[in-house]
Amino acid sequence: MAKLGQAVVASALPWLNAGLTEEMTGSKSAGRLALAISAIYPSFIYYSGMLMSEPLYLLFVTGGLWALWREY
């Protein structure tokens, strides 16, 4: 069950990166590039298969940065 949660968190992270990048730059192509890069980034792939706190931490940091950017 924990590995399923880890997989959900790991699959949400590239989409958050893409949304944050698109909003910061105003470019859809930059958001898609961020999505592609973070989907194949070796560290994200490695940590998604392990029960560690790093993917969850990255998810919360990225979501927090996005929330801060929207308020700014």
C-alpha positions in Angstrom: 0.0 0.0 0.0 2.9 2.4 0.8 4.5 1.7 -2.6 1.2 2.6 -4.3 1.2 5.9 -2.5 4.8 6.5 -3.4 4.0 5.8 -7.0 1.1 8.4 -6.9 3.4 11.0 -5.4 6.2 10.2 -7.9 3.8 10.6 -10.8 2.3 13.9 -9.6 5.7 15.5 -9.2 6.5 16.0 -12.9 3.0 17.5 -13.5 3.6 20.0 -10.6 7.0 20.9 -12.1 5.4 21.5 -15.5 2.6 23.7 -14.0 5.0 25.7 -12.0 7.3 26.3 -14.9 4.5 27.2 -17.2 3.1 29.7 -14.8 6.5 31.2 -14.0 7.6 31.6 -17.7 4.2 32.0 -19.4 5.3 29.5 -22.0 3.5 26.2 -22.7 6.6 24.8 -24.4 8.7 25.5 -21.3 6.2 23.6 -19.2 6.2 20.7 -21.5 10.0 20.6 -21.5 10.0 20.7 -17.7 7.5 17.8 -17.7 9.7 15.7 -20.0 12.9 16.4 -18.1 11.4 15.7 -14.7 9.7 12.5 -16.0 13.0 11.0 -17.1 15.2 12.5 -14.4 17.2 9.6 -12.9 17.0 10.8 -9.3 13.2 11.0 -9.4 13.0 7.6 -11.0 15.3 6.1 -8.4 13.6 7.6 -5.4 10.1 6.6 -6.6 10.9 2.9 -6.2 12.1 3.3 -2.6 10.2 4.0 0.5 11.8 7.2 1.4 10.6 10.7 2.3 12.4 12.5 -0.6 9.6 12.3 -3.2 7.0 13.5 -0.7 9.3 16.3 0.4 9.8 17.3 -3.3 6.1 17.3 -3.9 5.4 19.5 -0.9 8.2 21.9 -1.7 7.1 22.2 -5.4 3.5 22.7 -4.4 4.5 25.3 -1.8 6.6 27.2 -4.3 3.8 27.2 -6.8 1.4 28.5 -4.1 3.9 31.2 -3.2 4.3 32.2 -6.8 0.6 32.5 -7.2 0.4 34.8 -4.2 3.2 37.0 -5.5 
